[in-house]
């Protein structure tokens, strides 16, 4: 079981990642009209939702279904992979933050299951 401070730290990481993904999606949305980020935009919003939902579950329950951390890790890695394929600064930032969040989710998962 995680300590309260650990839950708060993880929640902060998830919230930051969700926020960065939302910001990246907002910038990307403005470029849809030019066709440059058309297929990418909805998926970035989905990844943000996964982080937000994981953070909400952390705050609502002392018993976390640890597989949620793995799902969040997977979503963050997928988002990072997508964003790393673009040259825009907001995409590079999003990829970096998502990789960090994925690593943290994996770290907490391993800590909780071993």
Beta strands, then each sheet from edge to edge (+ up, - down):
end
